[in-house]
Amino acid sequence: MEGSPRPRTDGELVAACRDGSEGAWNELVDRFARYVHAICVQGFRLAPSDAEDVFQDVFGKVYEQLHKLRDDDAVRPWLAQLTRRTCIDKLRASSREVASDDFEPRGMDDLVGELDDALTVRAALELLPAECQEILDRFFARDESYRTISEALSLPPGTIASRISRCLDKLKTTLEDSYAPVRHVAG
């Protein structure tokens, strides 16, 4: 990872999109695709086809309305709100008789907060050395055992725990130095 450019901040990415960079647009969609999808599926429990429709609608609106965003760094909460409204519109269209207060699931703010935290941790993880990215991804995201990681990385099993601990310390420092407080990070 040394020598590779640091990932763009959300604000830098939005600014590049406004400047017409197709690569930046693709990066923006890639960065927030899982976030939008999770709000649709986990938050609103939309069927896969409805979630796909909302996903397309949301990114269509983002493309058309990005110039209206007042603070480039606020793209994540703006996207969350846009996704919520689009999900509610989708639910209204499919069920006209239900009162609008019934559309927003309880706990949506908690879910969006957790998704925000996950994106923040993922961005911080990308700033770590490749070795740390791999070992933390294998242990936490893929839920691999010490033995499996040990075999894959050709390291003694006893080394895995200490590497995970050191890499978590690096991740914590990166989060503290680079990002707003994150509520759900182990540390």
For each residue, the residues with C-beta under 8 A, 3 or more apart:
1: 4 128 129 130 133
2: 129
3:
4: 1
5:
6: 127
7: 123 126 127
8: 12 13 16 24 27
9: 12 13 73
10: 13 14 31 72 73 75 76
11: 14 15 71 72 73 75
12: 8 9 15 16 72
13: 8 9 10 16 17 24 27 28 31 75
14: 10 11 17 18 28 66 69 72 73 75
15: 11 12 18 19 72
16: 8 12 13 19 21 23 24
17: 13 14 20 21 24 25 28 66
18: 14 15 66 67 72
19: 15 16 24
20: 17
21: 16 17 24 25
22: 25 26
23: 16 26 27
24: 8 13 16 17 19 21 27 28
25: 17 21 22 28 29 63
26: 22 23 29 30
27: 8 13 23 24 30 31
28: 13 14 17 24 25 31 32 62 75
29: 25 26 32 33 59
30: 26 27 33
31: 10 13 27 28 35 119
32: 28 29 35 36 75 76 79 119
33: 29 30 36 37 55
34: 37 38
35: 31 32 38 39 76 79 80 115 119
36: 32 33 39 40 54 55 58 59 79 83
37: 33 34 40 41 51 55
38: 34 35 41 42 43 111 115
39: 35 36 42 43 44 80 83 84 87 111 112 115
40: 36 37 43 44 46 50 51 54 55 83 87
41: 37 38 44 45 46 48 51
42: 38 39 45 111
43: 38 39 40 84 87 105 108 111 112
44: 39 40 41 87 88 90 91 103 105
45: 41 42 105
46: 40 41 50 51 54 87 90 91
47: 50 51
48: 41 51 52
49: 52 53
50: 40 46 47 53 54 90 94
51: 37 40 41 46 47 48 54 55
52: 48 49 55 56
53: 49 50 56 57 90
54: 36 40 46 50 51 57 58 83 86 87 90
55: 33 36 37 40 51 52 58 59
56: 52 53 59 60
57: 53 54 60 61 86 90
58: 36 54 55 61 62 79 82 83 86
59: 29 36 55 56 62 63
60: 56 57 63 64
61: 57 58 64 65 82 86
62: 28 58 59 65 66 79 82
63: 25 59 60 66
64: 60 61
65: 61 62 68 69 82
66: 14 17 18 62 63 69
67: 18
68: 65
69: 14 65 66 72 74 75 78
70: 74
71: 11 74
72: 10 11 12 14 15 18 69 75
73: 9 10 11 14
74: 69 70 71 77 78
75: 10 11 13 14 28 32 69 72 78 79
76: 10 32 35 79 80 116 119
77: 74 80 81 116
78: 69 74 75 81 82
79: 32 35 36 58 62 75 76 82 83
80: 35 39 76 77 83 84 112 115 116
81: 77 78 84 85
82: 58 61 62 65 78 79 85 86
83: 36 39 40 54 58 79 80 86 87
84: 39 43 80 81 87 88 104 108 112
85: 81 82 88 89
86: 54 57 58 61 82 83 89 90
87: 39 40 43 44 46 54 83 84 90 91 103
88: 44 84 85 91 92 100 103 104
89: 85 86 92 93
90: 44 46 50 53 54 57 86 87 93 94
91: 44 46 87 88 94 95 98 103
92: 88 89 95 96 98 100 103
93: 89 90 96
94: 50 90 91
95: 91 92 98
96: 92 93
97:
98: 91 92 95 102 103
99: 102
100: 88 92 103
101: 104
102: 98 99
103: 44 87 88 91 92 98 100
104: 84 88 101 108
105: 43 44 45 108
106:
107: 110 111
108: 43 84 104 105 111 112
109: 112 113
110: 107 113 114
111: 38 39 42 43 107 108 114 115
112: 39 43 80 84 108 109 115 116
113: 109 110 116 117 183
114: 110 111 117 118 184
115: 35 38 39 80 111 112 118 119
116: 76 77 80 112 113 119 120
117: 113 114 120 121 182 183 184 185
118: 114 115 121 122
119: 31 32 35 76 115 116 122 123
120: 116 117 123 124 175 179 180 182
121: 117 118 124 125 171 175 182 185
122: 118 119 125 126
123: 7 119 120 126 127 179
124: 120 121 127 128 171 174 175 178 179
125: 121 122 128 132 133 136 137 171
126: 7 122 123 133
127: 6 7 123 124 174 178
128: 1 124 125 132 133 136 167 170 171 174
129: 1 2 132 133 170
130: 1 133 134
131: 134 135 163 167
132: 125 128 129 135 136 163 166 167 170 171
133: 1 125 126 128 129 130 136 137
134: 130 131 137 138 153
135: 131 132 138 139 149 153 160 163 164 167
136: 125 128 132 133 139 140 141 164 167 168 171
137: 125 133 134 140 141 142
138: 134 135 141 142 144 148 149 152
139: 135 136 142 143 144 149 160 164
140: 136 137 143
141: 136 137 138
142: 137 138 139
143: 139 140
144: 138 139 148 149 152
145: 148 149
146: 149 150 157 160 161
147: 150 151 157
148: 138 144 145 151 152
149: 135 138 139 144 145 146 152 153 155 160
150: 146 147 153 154 155 156 157 159 160
151: 147 148 154
152: 138 144 148 149
153: 134 135 149 150 160
154: 150 151
155: 149 150 159 160 163
156: 150 159 160
157: 146 147 150 160
158: 161 162
159: 150 155 156 162 163
160: 135 139 146 149 150 153 155 156 157 163 164
161: 146 158 164 165
162: 158 159 165 166
163: 131 132 135 155 159 160 166 167
164: 135 136 139 160 161 167 168
165: 161 162 168 169
166: 132 162 163 169 170
167: 128 131 132 135 136 163 164 170 171
168: 136 164 165 171 172 186 187
169: 165 166 172 173
170: 128 129 132 166 167 173 174
171: 121 124 125 128 132 136 167 168 174 175 185
172: 168 169 175 176 185 187
173: 169 170 176 177
174: 124 127 128 170 171 177 178 179
175: 120 121 124 171 172 178 179 182 185
176: 172 173 179
177: 173 174
178: 124 127 174 175
179: 120 123 124 174 175 176 182
180: 120
181:
182: 117 120 121 175 179 185
183: 113 117
184: 114 117
185: 117 121 171 172 175 182
186: 168
187: 168 172
